[in-house]
């Protein structure tokens, strides 16, 4: 798919990762999977303009959780679109989440993910 916005995804549950990938492709986006928060931040730092948004689980394998990855992404680009996905931790979003982000509680539908992404990308400043 040429010129589709590339969305960086961090989800360590294989089934859910598959669902997110399919939803993004069906919605006209190109998913790029990072295996951990550390890998995601490395990719964002190295390829700053390649990615259009971040979709991250809050609880991740490794040292960095989704909260910290999103804050790191915002240090690179203060308006970078972020969607958190979680089965828990939603009550922490108002205090730990980055401003102007969206939180989707699991289980969510593929349409909810695509709609949330479209909303963020439409309101995010264009580079």
C-alpha contacts under 8 A as a table, 3 or more apart, distances in Angstrom:
res1	aa1	res2	aa2	distance
1	X	4	X	6.07
1	X	30	X	7.41
4	X	28	X	6.28
4	X	29	X	5.17
4	X	30	X	5.83
5	X	28	X	7.77
5	X	29	X	5.21
5	X	30	X	6.00
5	X	51	X	7.06
5	X	52	X	5.74
6	X	29	X	6.04
6	X	30	X	4.64
6	X	31	X	5.75
6	X	32	X	6.59
6	X	50	X	6.90
6	X	51	X	5.01
6	X	52	X	5.58
6	X	53	X	7.31
7	X	29	X	6.79
7	X	30	X	6.05
7	X	31	X	4.92
7	X	32	X	5.91
7	X	51	X	5.69
7	X	52	X	5.65
7	X	53	X	5.04
7	X	54	X	5.85
7	X	55	X	7.11
8	X	31	X	6.09
8	X	32	X	4.85
8	X	33	X	5.96
8	X	34	X	6.93
8	X	40	X	7.39
8	X	51	X	6.36
8	X	52	X	7.77
8	X	53	X	6.24
8	X	54	X	4.85
8	X	55	X	6.18
9	X	17	X	7.99
9	X	31	X	6.57
9	X	32	X	5.95
9	X	33	X	4.90
9	X	34	X	6.05
9	X	54	X	5.99
9	X	55	X	4.78
9	X	56	X	5.76
10	X	17	X	7.94
10	X	33	X	6.12
10	X	34	X	5.24
10	X	35	X	6.33
10	X	36	X	6.35
10	X	37	X	6.94
10	X	40	X	7.26
10	X	54	X	7.99
10	X	55	X	6.36
10	X	56	X	4.69
10	X	57	X	6.13
10	X	60	X	7.91
11	X	14	X	7.43
11	X	16	X	7.17
11	X	17	X	5.51
11	X	33	X	7.98
11	X	34	X	7.86
11	X	35	X	7.44
11	X	36	X	7.97
11	X	56	X	6.21
11	X	57	X	5.39
11	X	60	X	7.22
12	X	17	X	6.97
12	X	35	X	6.91
12	X	36	X	7.70
12	X	57	X	7.88
12	X	60	X	6.58
12	X	61	X	7.06
13	X	16	X	5.45
13	X	17	X	5.97
14	X	17	X	4.94
14	X	18	X	6.14
15	X	18	X	5.17
15	X	19	X	6.39
16	X	19	X	4.94
16	X	20	X	6.13
17	X	20	X	5.11
17	X	21	X	6.11
18	X	21	X	5.09
18	X	22	X	6.16
19	X	22	X	5.23
19	X	23	X	6.08
19	X	110	X	7.18
20	X	23	X	5.09
20	X	24	X	6.09
20	X	110	X	6.94
20	X	113	X	7.80
21	X	24	X	5.23
21	X	25	X	6.20
21	X	30	X	7.98
21	X	31	X	5.72
22	X	25	X	5.17
22	X	26	X	6.02
23	X	26	X	5.13
23	X	27	X	6.04
23	X	110	X	4.93
23	X	111	X	7.18
23	X	113	X	7.29
23	X	114	X	6.75
24	X	27	X	4.97
24	X	28	X	6.35
24	X	29	X	5.00
24	X	30	X	6.45
24	X	31	X	6.33
24	X	110	X	7.91
24	X	113	X	7.87
24	X	114	X	6.46
25	X	28	X	5.20
25	X	29	X	5.03
25	X	30	X	5.73
25	X	31	X	6.99
26	X	29	X	7.36
27	X	114	X	5.90
34	X	37	X	7.37
34	X	39	X	5.85
34	X	40	X	5.33
35	X	39	X	6.37
35	X	40	X	7.51
36	X	39	X	5.21
36	X	40	X	6.27
36	X	60	X	6.68
36	X	61	X	6.22
36	X	62	X	6.34
36	X	64	X	7.76
37	X	40	X	5.02
37	X	41	X	6.29
37	X	60	X	6.99
37	X	61	X	7.81
37	X	62	X	7.05
37	X	63	X	7.61
37	X	64	X	5.29
37	X	65	X	6.47
37	X	66	X	6.86
37	X	69	X	5.69
38	X	41	X	5.35
38	X	42	X	6.27
38	X	62	X	7.49
38	X	63	X	7.54
38	X	64	X	6.44
38	X	69	X	7.66
39	X	42	X	5.08
39	X	43	X	6.20
40	X	43	X	5.14
40	X	44	X	6.16
40	X	69	X	7.43
41	X	44	X	4.98
41	X	45	X	6.04
41	X	69	X	6.51
41	X	72	X	6.72
41	X	73	X	6.74
42	X	45	X	5.24
42	X	46	X	6.10
43	X	46	X	5.16
43	X	47	X	5.78
43	X	48	X	7.67
44	X	47	X	5.31
44	X	48	X	5.03
44	X	51	X	7.36
44	X	73	X	6.85
44	X	76	X	7.61
45	X	48	X	5.41
45	X	76	X	6.82
47	X	50	X	5.41
47	X	51	X	7.49
48	X	51	X	6.87
48	X	76	X	7.38
49	X	52	X	7.50
51	X	54	X	7.75
52	X	80	X	7.51
52	X	81	X	7.26
52	X	121	X	7.64
53	X	80	X	6.25
53	X	81	X	4.79
53	X	82	X	5.94
53	X	83	X	7.94
53	X	117	X	7.87
53	X	121	X	7.68
54	X	70	X	7.69
54	X	80	X	7.73
54	X	81	X	6.27
54	X	82	X	4.86
54	X	83	X	6.20
55	X	82	X	6.02
55	X	83	X	4.74
55	X	84	X	5.90
55	X	85	X	7.17
56	X	66	X	5.73
56	X	70	X	7.97
56	X	82	X	7.68
56	X	83	X	6.37
56	X	84	X	5.06
56	X	85	X	5.98
57	X	60	X	6.49
57	X	65	X	7.95
57	X	66	X	5.70
57	X	84	X	5.69
57	X	85	X	4.68
57	X	86	X	5.58
58	X	65	X	5.60
58	X	66	X	3.99
58	X	67	X	6.22
58	X	84	X	6.41
58	X	85	X	6.46
58	X	86	X	5.82
58	X	89	X	7.42
59	X	65	X	5.46
59	X	66	X	6.28
59	X	86	X	7.46
60	X	64	X	6.96
60	X	65	X	5.26
60	X	66	X	6.69
61	X	64	X	7.67
61	X	65	X	7.70
62	X	65	X	7.64
64	X	67	X	7.95
64	X	68	X	5.92
64	X	69	X	6.46
65	X	68	X	5.51
65	X	69	X	6.35
66	X	69	X	4.99
66	X	70	X	6.09
66	X	84	X	7.25
67	X	70	X	5.37
67	X	71	X	6.36
67	X	96	X	6.36
67	X	97	X	5.99
67	X	98	X	7.70
68	X	71	X	5.06
68	X	72	X	6.12
69	X	72	X	5.02
69	X	73	X	6.16
70	X	73	X	4.96
70	X	74	X	6.22
70	X	82	X	6.65
70	X	97	X	7.71
70	X	98	X	6.74
71	X	74	X	5.06
71	X	75	X	6.31
71	X	98	X	6.42
72	X	75	X	5.04
72	X	76	X	6.59
73	X	76	X	5.22
73	X	77	X	6.22
73	X	78	X	7.68
73	X	80	X	6.68
74	X	77	X	4.79
74	X	78	X	4.37
74	X	79	X	6.47
74	X	80	X	5.82
74	X	98	X	7.87
75	X	78	X	5.89
77	X	80	X	5.36
79	X	124	X	6.61
79	X	125	X	7.32
80	X	124	X	7.41
81	X	100	X	7.72
81	X	101	X	6.54
81	X	120	X	5.93
81	X	121	X	6.80
81	X	124	X	6.76
82	X	98	X	7.85
82	X	100	X	7.92
82	X	101	X	5.08
82	X	102	X	6.62
82	X	120	X	7.88
83	X	101	X	5.78
83	X	102	X	4.81
83	X	103	X	5.76
83	X	104	X	7.29
83	X	116	X	7.61
83	X	117	X	7.40
84	X	101	X	7.56
84	X	102	X	6.20
84	X	103	X	4.67
84	X	104	X	6.14
85	X	103	X	5.89
85	X	104	X	4.87
85	X	105	X	5.86
85	X	106	X	6.65
86	X	89	X	6.69
86	X	90	X	6.80
86	X	103	X	7.67
86	X	104	X	6.59
86	X	105	X	5.18
86	X	106	X	5.56
87	X	90	X	7.70
87	X	105	X	5.72
87	X	106	X	4.78
87	X	107	X	7.30
88	X	91	X	7.83
88	X	105	X	7.42
89	X	92	X	5.46
89	X	93	X	7.09
90	X	93	X	5.34
90	X	103	X	7.25
90	X	105	X	7.03
91	X	94	X	7.08
92	X	95	X	5.68
92	X	96	X	5.74
92	X	97	X	7.41
93	X	96	X	5.15
93	X	97	X	4.64
93	X	103	X	7.32
94	X	97	X	5.93
97	X	101	X	7.09
98	X	101	X	5.96
101	X	120	X	7.73
102	X	116	X	6.97
104	X	108	X	6.59
104	X	112	X	7.96
104	X	113	X	7.54
105	X	108	X	6.23
108	X	112	X	6.40
108	X	113	X	7.34
109	X	112	X	5.20
109	X	113	X	6.71
110	X	113	X	5.25
110	X	114	X	6.38
111	X	114	X	5.12
111	X	115	X	5.95
112	X	115	X	5.15
112	X	116	X	6.06
113	X	116	X	5.19
113	X	117	X	6.19
114	X	117	X	5.11
114	X	118	X	6.09
115	X	118	X	5.11
115	X	119	X	6.14
116	X	119	X	5.14
116	X	120	X	6.32
117	X	120	X	5.17
117	X	121	X	6.06
118	X	121	X	5.19
118	X	122	X	5.96
119	X	122	X	5.32
119	X	123	X	6.39
120	X	123	X	5.28
120	X	124	X	5.89
121	X	124	X	5.00
121	X	125	X	7.96
122	X	125	X	7.93
